[in-house]
Every structure is written in structure tokens, then in C-alpha cells.
Amino acid sequence: MKRLFLFSYFLLLILSPVFAQVGEPRTDLAIGGSGGVALNSVSFKPSVKQSMKPGATIGITARYTCEKYFSLLCAFQGELNYSQAGWKETPQASGSGETQDGTYQRTVHYVQMPLLANLGYGKERGGVKGFLVIGPQLSFCIGETVKTTGNGAGFIPYQLNGLPNQHELKVEKKFEYGITGGLGMDISTKKGHHFIVEGRYFYGLSDMFGNSKKDPFARSANGTITAKVSYLFDIKKTNL
């Protein structure tokens, strides 16, 4: 319940500038696409030894700038992305003291919908603008794949009192929610073309697997570092 409350708070926080303007109004609308790399791990409790798993992310973006408050440009940004999450396990020592070789990795495929506040400082057009994005993110799992190399299939998974381990479990909770935020730079032309680079972090508030007392894990949430580039173009601009 606390996680859901935090998600709802961020949703209301990013929507408030759209309905309550106190600065100079703007009606700029830009759309475009993005692509990049996502480095993901899963926060298991009890923990599972792992490294960051790389994956791809690609999507479409719409950004509506509604206000300039002093030097701060306030915008609402919505996205629809495809992204690869999951985890990659690192070799562990067996009971005989020998270290396993190979890899085990689970790729979980998501359709994501971030709903973001975009707060920028710099040139509106024809220059450089730095920005902060923050807000809630909704996701839905559309599939999962497993890949092993070498002796990866023989990894010693976490197991407690005969309960299923992380290799045996399938994604039970396909709907995911959490908070995402990051920093970026927007290089724009006077004709309304935007070339953007940014980095983000996603903190999952929901779990992939069951988290009741009868389940093996109390927590199994994604945590993702994303680096991406975007191109947007203005389809509506305020006369300055």
C-alpha cells in the first residue's frame, strides 16, 4: 500500500503544472522517437548474486511545454517504449569449492509508459537546454526468455525449504509500476528540431513474483539504468 501511495503521489505531482499555470503560458508540442541501452538488475530479497544485464530500449515520445516560470521551462512528457529488463547471474562457488563457468540470464520484455514532468533550463530554441525528468512509470510484461552459456544451466539457484527457485519461477505479476527520473541535454534548432541525450534510473515499486509468506522471495523488483538518444520535432510552437 505504501508503494502504491508513493506512485500516486508522483502522478499527481507531475500533472499539477498542467492545470495550474502561474508563469508565461506555452503551447509547444513536440513528438519523435528514441533508442538506447538499458542496464537492469532485479532486487531479490533474499539476495541473488548477479551483474547488470544489458538490453535494448526503443520508443516514441510526446512532449507538451505548458509554461515558462521565470527561467524554468515546464513540460509534460509521455512515452510508449519497449524495453528489455531481467537479470544476469554471476558464477558462484559450488559446495566443493569449484567456481561455475558460463552464464544464466533471464530477459523480461516490457511495454512501458512513463508519465514525466520535464523541467528545463536554457534555450527554448536554437541552443542548448539542460533538463530534469521525473515521474511514475507503468509497464506490462509481454514475454520472457532464458539464455544460458557454458555451465550456466548448472548454476546453484537460491532455494529455501524446498520452495521454487528463481530459475523455475515465471513472471507472475505482469503489471509493473515504479518511479523513474534522470537528467539530459536538448540541443535544438530554430526550426524546431531537438537532438536529445539523457540518462535515467527506474526504481520498481512492484514485484515480478509473488511476495506472500508462502513465496520464496519477499521482493523481486526491477532496477534499471537507461542511456538513450532521442529526436523530436515541433508540430506546434508558441510565437515568442
N, C-alpha and C positions, 0 to 999 in steps of 0.2 A: 504493500500500500504506500509506503514512503517513497519507493521508486516511482510509482505512478504519479504521486503528488508532485515530485520534482519535475517529471516530464511535462505535466500540465502547467506548472509554473513557467517553464521556459517557453511553452507555446503561447501563453498569454502575454509574456514579456515581449516577444518579437512582433506580435500583432498590434500592440498598443500604439506604436508610432503611425500606423496606417489610419487609425481612427481619430487620433488626437494630434493635430498639427499646430505648432506654435512658432515655427520659423517660416522661411520663404518656401512657398509651395513649388514642387517639381512634379512633372508628369512624364518622366523618361522611362521608356520601356525598351529593354534590350534582350535579345534571345540568341542562342547559339549552342555549341557543344563543347565537350571536354573529354579528356582521356589522360590516363596516368597509371601509377602503380600503387597498390595497397599492401602494406606490411601488417599482417594480422597475427594475433595470438589469442588464446582463449584462457580466461581467468577461471581455472578449475579450483574448487575447494572440496576435498584435499587437492593439493597441487599436483600437476603433471609436468615433468621436465620437458621443456620444448624450446624451440627457437622461433624467431619471427618467420612466418610463411608468406612469401611474395605472391601477389595475384594481380590481376588486371582490373581496372575500373574505367567505365565509359558511360557517357550520358548526355542529356540535354538540360539546358539551364534557361530560366526566365528571371530577369531582374527588373524590378519596378522601383525607381527612385522617387520618393514622395515628398522629400523635404530637405532643405539646407538650413541647419541650425547653427548659426554663426559660421564656422568653417567646416562643420561636420556634415557630410552627406549621408542621409539616412535612406536606406532602401530595404525592401523585402525581396528575398530571393527564394525561389522554389526550383527544385531539381528532380529529375527522374533518372536514376542511374542503375546500371548493372555492375555488381562488384563481387569479387571472389574473396571470401573470408576463410575461416578454418584454422587449423594448427599443423605444425610440423614437429614431430618428436625427435629428440636427440638421443643418441646411443647411451645406454646405461650399462652398468656392470651387472653381470649375472651373479648367481649365488656362488659360482666357482671363482669369481674374481675376474673373469674374462669380459672384455668390453664388446658389445654387439656392434656389427657394422651395418651399413645400409641406412635407409630412411623409411619412416612411416608418416604419411601426411594425408589429412582429410581436407578437401576443398568443399566449402559450403557456398552455394551460389545464391545471391540475393538480388532482388529488385528493391532499390532504396528510394525514399522520398524525404530528403532533408527540407526543412522549413526554416529559413535562416533570416536573422537580422544582419544586414550588411552595413557597416559603419565605416565610411571612407574619409580620408583627409588628403587633399591635394587638388590637382587639376581635374575639373569636370570633363573637359575635352581638350585634346591637343597637348597632352603631357602625361605625367606620372602621378598616380594616386595609390597610396597605401590603404589597406582596409583590414578590418576585423570582421569575421563571420562567426556567428554563434546561434545555436538553436536546437530544437528537437529533431530527431530523425526516426522515421518509421521504415521498417524493412519487412520483406516477406521472402522466406526461403523457397526457391523453386527447384532445388535439387542438391545433391551432394555426390562427390566422387572420392574414391580412395586410391592412393598410389603408393606402392612400396618398391624399394630397390634393395638389392643385396639380401641381407638377412632381416630386412625391415619387418617382414611378416612375423618374425620371431621375437619382436620386442616384448619386454615384460610390462604389460599394462598395469595400471592401478586397479587393484581389486580388494574388496573388503567383505569378509564373511560370506563369500560365495555370490555376492551381487554382481550384475553385469559390469564389465569394464568399458572404458571409453571407446575401444575398438569395436565392441559389439553393439553399442547404442546408435540408433538412428536419431536424427533431429526430431524431437517430439513437439517442440513449440516453434512452429514455423513463423509466427508473427513476432517481430523483434522491435523494441523501442529503446532509445537512448539519447544521449546528448553529444553533439559534435561542435567543434569550434576550431578556428585557426586564423592564420594571417596570410596576406597575399599582396601582390602588386599588380595594378591595372595600368597598362600603357595604352593610351587612346590616341586616335587621330581626330582632327577637327571634323571629319566627315562621319564620325560615329562608329569607327571600328575599334574594338577592345581586344588586346592581347594580354592574357592574364596568366600568372603563375602563382601557385599557393600551396600551402601545407596545412593539413588538418589532423586532429585526433578525435576519434569516436570512442566514447565510453558507453558500453552496453549496460542498460539497467534491467534487462530481461535475460532469461537463461534459455539455452538451446535444449537442455534435457530437464526432466522432472527434478524438482528440488525439495520434495517432501522428505520426511524422516525415513521412509522406506526406500528412497532412491540413493544411489551411490555418491552423488555429488550434490552439495548444498548450493554451489554456484558453478555456472558454466556459461559465462558471458564473453562476447567478443570485445576486443580492444584493437583499434585499427589506426595506424599512421598512414595517411594518404598524401602523396605528392602528385600534382596534376597541372596540366596546362589547359586553358580554355580560350575559345574565340567567340566573342559576342558582337553583334551589330545592332545599332539602334533602329527600331522601327517607329519610334515616336520620340520626339525631342522637344523640350521646353525652349522657347525663344528667350535667350539670355540678353 
